[in-house]
Structures are given as C-alpha cells and as structure tokens.
Amino acid sequence: MEEKKFDINSIIGFVLIFGILIFMFYQNRPTPEELEAQKAEQERVTQEEEANTLQSNDSPEEATINLQDSTAVANYKNKLGAFGFTQPNDKITKLENDLVSLEISNKGGQIVEARMKQFHTYDSIPVYLVKDGNAAFGLNFTTSDNRVLNTKDLYFEPSLTESNGNQVLSMKAKAGPSSFLEYRYEMKEDDYLVDFTIRSQGLNGVIDGSRPVELEWSLKGFRHDQSVEYENRYTELTYNYEDDKIDYLSVSSDDEETEEDVKWLSYKQHFFSSILATNKGNFKTVDFSSKNLVEEESKETKYTKSFRSVIPLEVVGGELVQNMHWYYGPTDIKVLEQYEELGLDDSISFGWGIFGWLNRYVFTPFYTFLSSFLPFGLAIVVMTILVRLAMSPATYKSYLSQAKMKVLRPEINELNEKYKDNAMKKQQETMKLYGKAGVSPMSGCVPAVLQMPIFYALFMFFPTSFALRQKSFLWAEDLSSYDTIAELPFSIPFYGDHISLFPILASVAIFFYMTMTTGQNMPQQPGMPNMKFIMYLMPVMMLFFFNNYASGLSLYYFVSNLITIGIMLVIKNFILDNDKIHAQIQENKKKPKKENKFQKKMREMMEEAERQKKTGK
C-alpha cells in the first residue's frame, strides 16, 4: 500500500509541477505592447542587416550603369581596362528543364535565380535557392596593368545553343575580339546537375598570373520551413576532402575552416542543397565560413545561415581552365545517388558511425520500400511496429531483470536497514546477495544500451528524410515539420506559440512507460533526490523538446512506446511468472558460486577498504 501511495503522490506532484510551469509561462507572457515593440525592433534589425549586407556585397563598380548615358559607359570601360571591351547589357538568359529553372545575368555571368519547379515552401511559395541577390559568384584577379577586378563587375556576352539535346550557354567577358574569359553552362534534360566550366583564351599578358586568382562563392540560405529554428538545425556547410572524408562547419554558431584537396562543397538548406563540385581535379585548398543568422524563432526571419567559400585557382601559361558542376536541387537520397561518381549523396547527414550506417543502409531503404505502397504516415506506423517487434527480445531481457530485482527487493531492504550505518558493509552484502541469486543489476541496462543505436539513428532519420517533406497524416499537414492543433496568443519559452498533438501523445505514452518500469523499481536513496519524480519529469521535457520537431518523429515515439507497453504487459501477464522467478532465485542461492577474477578482485578491494576503515577507528 505504501508503494502505491507513493506512486499516487508522484503523479500528483507531476501534475502540479506541470501546472505551475504553465501558470508561470502564462503570467510572464509579454504584453501586446511588448510584443509590438519586439516586432518593431526585429524589423529594424532586419533592415539594418539587409542594408549592411548590400553595402558589403555591392561595390561602386557593381552599381547599375545607365546604358543610355555614354559618359557613364565610357567611365565603366575605362575602369575595367581591357575587359571593358564587352558592351554593357543587363539581359537575363534562362536555362530550364522540367526540374529546375536557372536565370543567368550578363552582369557577372552568374546565376541570379535558381527555382525548383516541382517544390514549394510551407506557405505555397516556389522554392528558390537563389533570388534577389542572396548569392554571389565571381573571380577576383589582377590584370597586368595592376587593376584588381572581380567578374561580378564585368559584363558577359551570352550565346545559347543546343548540343545533343542539351542547352549550352556560353558567357564571355571579352578583353578583345578573340581574347575572353568564358563561363560555360550545360543543362541536360530532367537533371538537376549542370556542367560548368571556367576557361580563358588569349588572356596571357592580360591577367597577371603571378598573383592569385580566387573563386568566391557566397550564399544566404532562404527560410523554407514554418519553424526557422528547426530548419536551421539542419542547415549547414558540408564538404568532401582528402580522399572522400566528409566534414561540416558548426550548425549552431559561426565557424570557419580551411581544407585541402576538396572534391565538392555543399550549402545545405535542410531539404535543398546548392553544391559546387569539381570534375576530376579537386580544389587544392578552400577557405570555408558559416554565419548563423537566426537569433530566435520569428515569423519575420527570412534567412537561416550565410555561407562563403574562397577557392584559389591555378593559372597555367597565363590561362584558366576549371571544369565543375552546379547542383541546385533537393537533398534527397534518391536524387543524389544518381551522381555516384561525385559522391553527392554523402552530403546528407545520416549521423556518424553506426548510427549513420543504420540510417543509410537499413531505415532509409526500408522506409522507401514501405512508403512505395503505403501512405507515408501509415508507413511510419508499420515500420515502428516491425522495429519494436525485432527489438522485443531485448525488451524481454530488460523486463526479466527488473522482475528479478523486484523479487529481491525485500531482502535488499533488510540489508539496507541492517547496515544503514555502514555503507561499505551494505554494499558488500548486497553484492553477495546478487551473486548467490544469480542476478546482475547491470543485466537490465545492457538491452537498453543495445537499443541506443537504433534510437539515435531514427532520431536523425525523421528530420532529414526528404520522403516525409510535406506528406500529411491525420491532422499533421507535414510529417517533416511540427503538427499544429492550436495557435497560442503568446509564446512559451522553449515550447513555442503553438500546440502540437503528437508530442503530447508521445509524452503521455512515455509517462505510462516510465510508471511501468523505472518508476516502479527505483528505491529512494537517503540524501539523494527523488529519482522517481525526476523520471516523471522526463515526459514534460520531451513535450517541450518535440513541440517544434518533425511530427513524424513524435508519431514514431508515440507508437513505439504504445507497442513497448503492450509487449511488456504480455510479458508480465502471460510469459513471466514471479513465483517461478522467486523459486529459481532460491535454487540459485543453494548452488555453490565460483567467483570470476573480476568479482574476486572487487570483493578483496572492498574487504581491504573495510579493514582499513576499522583500523582507522
């Protein structure tokens, strides 16, 4: 009766604490005036950031030239020297297929718009990876007459043709009738990958080959998800270097790095990526930098991170030749696997070590198979059921260990009372009891440890699985983002301004699971915090943590815990017999036990410590 009373008190305490937290958050919510002031301040900061960005990215030479003003055109050509040969023209050339649309400007010869034709954002706007000056690409170089130029300031002459059904765009910044710097784009049908070549002709003596030529590529990632903080966790700069090693810059703070022998670099914006890859010869060295642009969750936030890479290019005989590829498309394993020779599928963050291996080669193909004939949400449920059934032997081992510990609890309590003033002796006698009974306190932990790789792998799988993006199930509109059943008129710290139902269901299931396992088998230690109460707080922590996470992940944990509870009830009521367990333990006590070396060493150490304690007295 005492144990049941404690459980009721724990539940009451849990409810009270939860209620107090909600009350405190409600009482401390900002007033309408404070919210309006915060919004105004956020708008001011955003405007300042955009103004600073424009000021830092745009040099006087980049200002639009009035092509009708002959004096302005003459001044422009005079500043560029030989590269003023090309007549200024603000024309845009479009390359597009059924998958992606690219717009290339004569000014800089660079991509000024990259639009996904088959995808849209959470608010039904087409997905843009490049638009409105969020990206810049150019070469910094020095001419033989000591002019420091950037191709972003140059005008290129376009020529669009077809070759074997492919669209080929040649952009030439001319320094004379037959001398030029060329950007060559080649787009294939139904392909996100665009071949890109930088080459020069007749520029020996125009470009100073003794000084570095640097390729600079920068991009600010657009927000595409309803939760910008959640999206930002999976927005990162990733790169392949030194014989297919994969690394990335920090996702939570500003970071920079320099690497050698780089094969490709990816500006990953959660479910979409902008990738620059080499063709055969790798970049000798690259300077990477990443800046976090998200300070807090806000509907006004436009960008997630700012990426920048600087790549020195080699000038051979006064000329440039660099063969590359552009990829603007989804961070989808089914798409990126098509470019096996480049290894672009490695840009997806499946996790490290065994976790990544499970995601890449087990859960991803398994879920792809299930979702090929089942609705996406139902495929999660079926996968969860099969995973839990596969792990049921470990669940059985864990519950069996708990049942044995429960049978021994009265004897352990007697030892605790008998040796309450002698902790060392109490520990010795407890270990002897475990040894005689053939019970190991750690045996219940081992199955849990074995399940951790699967737990963490699935934790990484759901937020990064492109297959779940904008797929609905029940009330969840998008399984790759949070579900919403109610909008709050205020924002709760660490929780958000909405209520998601799947995290609530998952937290309730976790609470009952804790009640059946840890909460029932964790005795209170003198002078220690109430571990039962602490474990009851875990569902609350999960509720706050998962409110802004992918609803597919919360759905998995909800179904997983329900199945685990069902398995444990079957084990308890139909498989395990406490009387038989007790009889087996008593039988084990009668058998002589041979100590292994570890047990013998531990016993000797404890006995020696006991003797020293008595001698000291």
N, C-alpha and C positions, 0 to 999 in steps of 0.2 A: 504493500500500500504506500510505503514511503517513497518508493521509486516512482510510482505513478503520480503521486502528488508533486514530486519534483518536476516531472515532465509537464504537468499542467501549469505549474508556476513558470517554467521556462517558456512555454508557449505564450502565456500572458505577458511575460516580460518582453518577448519578441514583438508582440503586437503593440505594446506600449511604446517601446523604443521607436518602432516604425512610425507610429502615430505622432510621437514627439518630433521626429525628424521632419515629417511632412508639415506639421504645425510651424516649426521653426523656419522652414523654407518659405511657407506662405506668409508668415509675419515679416520676414526680411526681404520679401519680393520688392523690386523697385516700383516707385510710384509712376503714374503716367507721365508726370513732368520729368522724372529722372530718365525714363525710357526715351522720351523725346530728346532730352539733352544728349543722351548716349548716341542716339541715331544721328543727331546733328554733328557730333564730334567725329563719329565714324565717317560720315560723308566728307567732312573737312579733311581728315587724314587721308582718305582715298583720293580726293582731288589733289592733295599735295604730293602723294606718291606718284600719281599719274603725271603730274607736271614735272616732277623731278626725273621720272623715267624718260619723258620726252626730251627734257633738257640734256640728259646724259647720253641719250642714244642719237640725238639729231645734232649734227654739226652744222655750221653755217652753209657748208657746201651742199648739205642734204636738203636744204630748203627748196621748195618747188620753184623752178625757173619760169618766168613769164616768157613763153616761147614767142610771143608777139613782139617782145622788146629786144631789138637787135643788139643794143648795148649790153643787156644782161646776158644774152647768149655769148657775145664776144668775151665778156669777163669770165664767164664759166669756162670757155675753151682755153683762155689764157692761163687760168689756174691749173688746168689739167695737163697742160703741155701737149705732148704727142697724143694723149688719149682724148683730147678734145676733137679728134677727127670725126667721131660719130656725131651725127646731127641729133640734138636732144629731141626725145619723143616719149610721151607718157603713156604709150599704148600698153595694153594688157593682152597677153596671149594665153588662151585656155587649153589645157590638156585634160581630157576626161575619158573615163570608161564607165561601165555600169557600177563600179565600186567607189571611185574617188574622183573628185574634181580638183584640179590644181590651176591656180592662176599665177602666171609669171610676168613680172613687170620689166619693161625696158630699163627702168631706173634700177640699177644694181643687178639686173639679170636674175633676180632671186624670186623664190616662191613667196608670194604675199597673201595667198589664201589657199588653205587645204581643207576641203569639206568632205565629210563622209556622206555618201549618197544613200546609204541604207540604214543609218542610225540617227537617233535624235536624243536630246538630253531629257532629264526628268520633267522639264516644263515644255516639251514638244518642240524645242528649237533644234534645227540641224546641228550635228556635232561638227564644230570647227576646231582644228588643231592649230591652224594659222589664220589670223584675221586681224584687221585693224592695227597692224604694227606691233603685235605681241611677239614677233620673231624677227630676227635679223641674221643674214648670212653674207659674208664678204671676205675678201683677201686684203690684208694690209701688206703693202710693199713700197719700196723706194725706187724711184727712177734714176737713171744715170745723171740727170741734171738736178738731183737732190730734192725732188718733190716726194713727199710722203703721201701716198694715196690709199684709198680704200675703194674697192669695187662697188660698194654701196652708193658711192657718189658718181659713178660712171654710168653713161647711157649705153645700152647694148642694142645691136641691130638684130631683130628676130628673123628667122627663116623656118617655117613649118612645112614639113614634108611627111611622106609615108614611106616605110621600108618594111616589106614582108608583113603588112597589116599593122605595123606598129607606128605610133605617132612619134616623130622625131622633131624636136625643137632645137635649133642652133641659135644661141645668143652670142653675138660677137661685139666686144668692145674694141674698136679699131684704133690703131695708132698710125695707120697709113693704108693705102689701097690693098696691100697684101700682108700686112702685119696686124695681128689681133690677139686678144685673149678670149677664148671661147668657153662657154658653158653649154654642154650638150645634154639634153634630157631626152630619154626614150621611154615611152609608156606603152606597155603591152595591153592586150585585151584581157579583161577580167583578172587583173593582177594589181595588188597594192604596191609592188616593188617597181621603182622607176630607176633605170640605169642613168647614172650621172657622171659626166667626165669633165674635168678641167684640163684644158691644154692651151698652149700658146704657139704662135707661129710668127717668126720674124721679129721677135722681141729681144733677141740677143743684141745688147747695146742700148735697149730702151729700159729694161728692168735691170737694176743693179743686183747681179747675182751674188755679190759678196755680202749683202745684207739679208736678213731673214725675210722670208715670205710667210705670213701667218694666216691660216684659215681660222676665222672666228665665227662661231655659231651660238646664238643665244635664243632663248625662248621662255616666255612666261606661260605656264600651264593654265588653261581656262578651267573654270569650275563646270563640271558636268553633272554632279550628283546633288541631291537635296540636302545632304549633310556635308558641308565643306571640310569639317574636321575629320570625318570618317574617310572621305575621299583622299584627303591629304596624307593619311597614314600609308596609303598605297601609291603615292606619287613620289617617284624617286629617279635619280640618275644612275643608270646601271651600265656597266661596260665589260667587254671581253678583252683580256690582255694576256700576254705571256703564255702562249700555247693553251688557250681556252680556259684560263682562270676567269671566274666571274666575281665581280665585286660591285659595290654600290656606295654612294655617299649617304650620309645620315638623313633619315626621313623625318626627324623631329627637330633638327636645328641646322643652322648654317654650317656648311662644310666645304672643304676643298682638298684636292689631291692631285698628284702628278704621277702618271704611269707611262710605262714604255711598252712598245710592241702591241698597240691597241688594234683589235680587229673591227670592233663596232662599238658605238656608244648610243644609248637609248634614253630619251627623255620620256619616261613612262608617266602618263597621266591616268593612273588607275586602270581603266578598261581600254585606254587607247594609247598608242605609242608613236613617237616621232623618232626614227632611227636613221643614223648615218653609218653606213658600213663600207669597208674597203673591199675592193675586188683584187684578190691575190695579195699584193704587197701591203702589209699593215702600216699604220701610222707609227713612226718611230717613237714619238712622245706626244702626250696630250695633257694639258692642264685643265682640270675639271673644277667647277664650283657650283654650289647649290645654295639658294637662299630661301628660307621659309617665309611665305607672305601671309600666312594665316595666324592671326593672334587669338581669335576666339570664334565660336560659332556665330555666324551672322548671315542673314539672307542677302545682305548688301555686298558680301565679299565676292569679288569677280575672279581673282586668281588664286592659285594654290602655292606654287613654287616658281622661282626664277632659276633657270639653268644657263650655264655658259661654259663653252669649251674653246680652247685655243690650241691649234694644231700647226706646228711648223711644217712647211712643205719644202721639199728639196728641189732646187733649181739645177738642172743638168745642162751644161752648154748654153746657159742663158735662157733655157726654155723650161716650161712647166708641163708635166703630164701626170695626172692623178685620176685613176678610174675608181668610181664609187657607186653606191646605191642609196637612194632615198626610200624610206618606208614610212608612209603615213597610213595607219590602219588600226584595227582592233588588236588588243593584247589577248588574242585568242589562240590557244594551243593548236586548234585545227588549222588555222591560217598560217601561223608562224612555222609549223612543222614542214610546210611546203618549201621552206628555204633552209633545208638541212645543211647545204654546203656552207652557209654563213653562220649557222647555229643560232639563229634569232630566237628560237624557242627557249633558249637559256635565259632570255631577258625576263621571263615570267618568274616571280618569286614564289616558288613552291614551298620554300622552307629549306633549312640546312640539314645536311646529314641524312639520317634515316627518315626524318620527317618529310623532307623533300622527295626522297625516293618513293615513299608510300603514296604521296600525292601524285607524283608524276606518272608512276607506272602501275598503281593499283586503283586509287579512288577516282582519278580523272577518267581513265578509260572505262572503269566500271560504271560511273555515273553517266558517261556519254552513251553507253550501251542501254542503260535503263531508260534514259530520257528519250531515246530514239523511238520508243513505243509506248511510253507512259507520260502523262502530264508532268511537268517539271517538279511541282510540289509533291505529287504522289511518288515520283522517283526518289525524292529525298526520304520519304517515309519508308519505302521499300528498302532502300539502301541502309537506313538506320536499323531496321528490323534484322536484316541479314548480318550486319556488323555486330549487333548485340548478341545474336544467336551464336556467331562464331566466337565471341568472347565469353560465352556463358560458362565454359569450364573454369576460366579464371574467376568468374563471379562465384561459382560453387566453392572453389578453394578458399576464397576470401570469407564467405559466409560460414563455411565449416570451421575455420579458425576462430571466428567470432563466437560460434556456438560452443566450442571447447573452452574458450576463455570465460564464457558466461557460466558454464558448469563449474569451473574452478573458482569463480568469484567469491563464494562463501569462505573457502579455505584461505584465499588471498586476504580477505577482510580480517580473518582471525590472525593471520601473521602481521598485518598492519597494526592491529590492536595490541598484540603481544609484544612487538618490538617497536612500538611507536616512539620510544626514546632512543633507539639505536638504529639509525638509518642503514649503516653498513650491514649489520646483522639481518635486518629485514630484507635487504637486497639479496644476501647470501641464501637465506631460507626460501625466498621467492624463486630464485633460480633453481634451487634443489627441487622445489615442487614442480616447476616446469619440466625439469629433466626427468623426474620419476613418472610424470604423467604423459611424457612424450609429446609435449605441447611447446611450440615455439611462438613467442609473441610477434616475431617478425614474419611468420608464415602468412599472415593476412596482408602484410604490406607488399610482399613480392608480387602477387597478382595485380595489385594496383599499379606498381611500378611498370609491369609489363604492358599495361594498357595505356601508359602515358604517351608513347609514340603515336598511337592511333588518335588519342585525344587531341594532341597538339597538331598533328597532320590535318585533321578535319577542321581545326580552328583556323588554319591557314587556307584550307581548300575553299570554304564557302565565300569568304570575302573576295577571293581572287578568281573565282570561276566565271569566265565570261558567259558560259552557257546559262547562268542564272540571271544575267542582266535583263531587267525589265520583263521578267517572266512572273506572272501572277499566280497566286494560290489562295483560295478562300478570300479573306479580307485584305491580304497583302498584295499590293499592286506591283511590287518589285522585290523579288526574293534576294536580290543583291544589295538592297538597301533596307532601312527600317520600315516596319508597318506602322500605320497610324490609325487609331480608333477615336482619338480625341485630341484637339489642339488646346493647349493651356494658354490663358491670358497673360501668363508670366513665364519666366524661365527659371527652372530649378538647377542650381549648380551641380555639375556632373551628371545631371539627368536629362535636361533639355526642356523644350517648350511643347512637348507632345507626349502622348501616352501610347506605347506600343503594347499590343496584347500578347504576342508570342513570348517576349521576355517575362511577362507576368506569369504565364502558364508554365514556362520553364522554371521560374523561381519557386512556384508552388510545388512542382514535382520534385525539385531539389530539396525543398524543406521536408517533405514526407520521406524522401530517401534518407536524409540525414537522421530523421527521427527513428527510422528502422535500423540504422547501422550505427554510426558513430555516437549519436546522442544516447543510445541505449547501452553502450558498452564502454563508456569513458568515465571512470571513477574520479571524483573530485580529490585532488591532492592538496594537503594542508599548505597554506601560504601561496597557492598558485591561483591564477584567475579561473573562473568557472568555464571550463573548456566546452561544456555542453552549450552554454549560452553563446560563446564565441562562434561555435559551429552553426548555431541557429542564425547568426548574423550573415552567414555566407550567402543565403538566398537574397538578402537585401542588397548585398554588394553586387551579386550577379544581375539583379534587377536594374541597378543604376548603370552597370558596365555595359550591358547589352541593349539598353534602350535605343542607342544610336548605331548599333551594329546591324549587319545583314540579317533580315528576318529568316532567311534560310538556315542560318547558324542557330538561331533561337528555336526554330522548328525542330532541328536535329536534336538539340539538348532536351527539349520537352519530350519528344517521342522516345529518345534514348533512355531518359530517366523513368518514364512510364513502363517501358519494356523491362528495365532492370528491376523495378519494384515488382512487376509481375513474376519475373524469374525467381526473385528472392522469396516471394510468397509461395510459389510452387515448391521451391527447395525446402522452405520451413515446414510447410504443411503436408507434403507428400513424399519428400525424399529423406530428409534428416529426421532422426528420432533422438531426442535429448536423453531418454533413458538408456538407449544403446550407446550413445556417446559417453555417458557417465560410467556405464559398465565397462566400456573399453578403456577409459582412463584409469579406473580402479584396477583393471587387469594389468595395465602397463606399469602401475606402481609396484606390483608384485615381482615383475621381471627385473633381474639384475641389469643395471645400466653401465655400459662401458663408456667412459669419458673419451672424447677425442682430444687431440692435442690442444685445440683452442679452448675447450671447456676446462681442461685441466689447468691450463695457464691462467685463465680467468679466476678459477677457484683459488689457486695458490696466491695470486695477487691480492684477492680480497681477504684471504685469511691472514696474509702478511700485514695488510693495512689494519686489520682488526687487532693483531698482536701489538703493532706499534701504537695504536690508539690506547690499549690497555696499559702498555709500558709508560706511555706519556703521562697517564693519570697517576 
